Amino acid sequence: MLRLCCASSWRPFWGVVSGFFGGIVDVGLSRILDVLWAFPVFLLAISLSIVLIAQSIQIGPFEIRSGSLWLPIFIIGIVYVPYVARPIRGHVLTLMQAEFVTAAIRLGASPWRILLRDIMPNVVTRIIVFVPLILALNMMTESSLSFLSIGVQPPDASWGTIIQDGQGLLYSRPIVALAPGLAIVITVLALNILGDGVRDALDPKSSPRGI
């Protein structure tokens, strides 16, 4: 669960950077997001997993070895970037047109001061609302990849690998496969309910009940 949170934590960064700096930075990041958005999530995740599961990834001084738990986390972190970055970018663009930001710009405030003091406090609540919902999607994607043997690799285990192991026991010991499946359903449902509650508490304007 903690590692899936890590996969979600850096995605809003792209939306904030794109919306705040604008110009060529916004155009470049938006085109990258468009490319990722063009692929169905599971198709992209499966394709990346098949290509990368048998080899390591070298990113500067960092290396993610094949079979590492960080490999499916890295893949899940990529495929869901547009689903978080896009709404955050739109929210930042709206904030950049707000009166308090315009006033800060005309008073000569530095861009970093505006970002840290005016933009980020208003974006954090929106990010917090996204966390439970994206975490539920991350969990379902990880379980699906692991069930297909292209996610978490033995000797590590996940609910997806446990369901796969229990396939051959469906008629003799069905609980082996049904228990982790039920755990996924309950956890995802709980995260969605939590996400709705957090949204109603922190961002009531986005709630349909507030219309």
Buried (B, 14 or more C-beta within 10 A) or exposed (E): EEEBEEBBBEBBBBBBBBBBBEEEEBEEBBEBBEEBBEBEBBEBBBBBBEEBBEEEBEEEEEEBEEBBBBBBBBBBBBBBBBBBBBBBBBBBBEBBEEEEBEEBBEEEBEEEEBBEEBBBEBBEBBBBBBBBBBBBBBBBBBBBBBBBBBBBBEEEEBBBBBBBBBEEEEEEEEEBBEBBBEBBEEBBEEBBEBBBEBBBEBBEEBEEEEE
